[in-house]
Amino acid sequence: MDKQVHALWPELDWIGDERLREATARTWELALERSPLTVEDLDTIPFTLLVPGLKVSFMAHKRCVVHVARDAARQMNAFFGDDLPVDLDVTVAGAILADVGKLLEYEVKDGRSGTSAMGRYVRHPFSGVGLAMEAGVPPEVLHIIAAHAGEGDLVKRSTEAYVVHHADFMTFLPFKPK
């Protein structure tokens, strides 16, 4: 696993399945290779371009989503057990990968964050699935990447996809202007 990716994502260690952990890391490696952004940009760019003047960085939001999703999945397993099992590895991998496509969707020009040429035509759920498929990520995690944003409102989400979707939106919507 690339040291740079592991430094960005110490939460990769939470994924017990070695193949899934490596495929998740490889997806980030591919995204960083192809992105107009630098690793340093990820700690400075806003996590969304929909909120003017937002100071919360991409990585702060993303890591929060992973923590919230993991905690929610653990609590669901504790309270619902076999009635609604949540796969922690799939949930964590999906949360880590949900916005990986933003590395292709965003750019920084003249010190300002904006939409890249790719991002004008392909939103991050789609580019994220493409990167993850190339890295060998399994379908149950691809589903989370595809379904985590508004595009997912058109499909039946898995339990893990619901967890990641709600973790993402509960840490986004309060920032959005009314």
Backbone hydrogen bonds, N-H to C=O, Kabsch-Sander energy under -0.5 kcal/mol:
donor,donor_aa,acceptor,acceptor_aa,energy
6,H,2,D,-2.3
7,A,3,K,-2.3
8,L,4,Q,-1.7
9,W,5,V,-2.4
12,L,9,W,-1.8
13,D,10,P,-1.7
14,W,11,E,-2.0
15,I,12,L,-1.8
16,G,14,W,-0.8
18,E,16,G,-0.7
21,R,17,D,-2.8
22,E,18,E,-2.6
23,A,19,R,-2.4
24,T,20,L,-2.4
25,A,21,R,-2.3
26,R,22,E,-2.7
27,T,23,A,-1.8
28,W,24,T,-1.5
29,E,25,A,-2.1
30,L,26,R,-2.6
31,A,27,T,-2.4
32,L,28,W,-2.5
33,E,29,E,-2.1
34,R,30,L,-1.7
35,S,31,A,-1.4
37,L,103,L,-0.6
42,L,38,T,-1.0
42,L,39,V,-0.6
43,D,40,E,-1.3
44,T,41,D,-2.0
45,I,41,D,-3.3
47,F,56,V,-1.7
54,L,51,V,-1.6
58,F,45,I,-2.0
59,M,42,L,-2.2
61,H,57,S,-2.3
62,K,58,F,-2.8
63,R,59,M,-2.7
64,C,60,A,-1.8
65,V,61,H,-2.6
66,V,62,K,-2.1
67,H,63,R,-2.2
68,V,64,C,-3.0
69,A,65,V,-2.9
70,R,66,V,-2.4
71,D,67,H,-2.5
72,A,68,V,-2.7
73,A,69,A,-2.6
74,R,70,R,-2.5
75,Q,71,D,-2.2
76,M,72,A,-2.6
77,N,73,A,-2.3
78,A,74,R,-2.2
79,F,75,Q,-2.6
80,F,76,M,-3.0
81,G,76,M,-0.5
81,G,77,N,-1.5
83,D,80,F,-2.3
84,L,81,G,-0.9
88,L,86,V,-0.8
91,T,87,D,-2.4
92,V,88,L,-2.9
93,A,89,D,-2.6
94,G,90,V,-2.6
95,A,91,T,-2.4
96,I,92,V,-2.5
97,L,93,A,-2.0
98,A,94,G,-1.5
100,V,97,L,-1.7
102,K,99,D,-2.1
103,L,100,V,-1.6
104,L,101,G,-1.8
105,E,101,G,-1.4
106,Y,102,K,-2.2
107,E,114,G,-2.1
109,K,112,R,-2.6
112,R,109,K,-2.1
114,G,107,E,-2.5
116,S,105,E,-2.8
119,G,104,L,-0.6
120,R,116,S,-1.4
121,Y,117,A,-0.6
121,Y,118,M,-1.5
122,V,118,M,-3.0
126,F,123,R,-1.1
127,S,123,R,-1.8
128,G,124,H,-2.6
129,V,125,P,-1.6
130,G,126,F,-2.1
131,L,127,S,-2.4
132,A,128,G,-2.5
133,M,129,V,-2.8
134,E,130,G,-1.9
135,A,131,L,-1.5
136,G,133,M,-1.3
137,V,132,A,-2.6
141,V,138,P,-1.4
142,L,138,P,-2.1
143,H,139,P,-2.6
144,I,140,E,-0.7
145,I,141,V,-2.1
146,A,142,L,-2.7
147,A,143,H,-2.4
148,H,144,I,-1.3
152,G,149,A,-1.9
153,D,150,G,-2.0
154,L,151,E,-1.5
155,V,152,G,-1.6
157,R,155,V,-0.8
162,Y,158,S,-2.3
163,V,159,T,-2.2
164,V,160,E,-2.3
165,H,161,A,-2.8
166,H,162,Y,-2.7
167,A,163,V,-2.4
168,D,164,V,-2.6
169,F,165,H,-2.6
170,M,166,H,-2.6
171,T,167,A,-0.8
172,F,169,F,-1.1
173,L,169,F,-2.7
175,F,172,F,-1.9
176,K,172,F,-0.8
176,K,173,L,-0.8
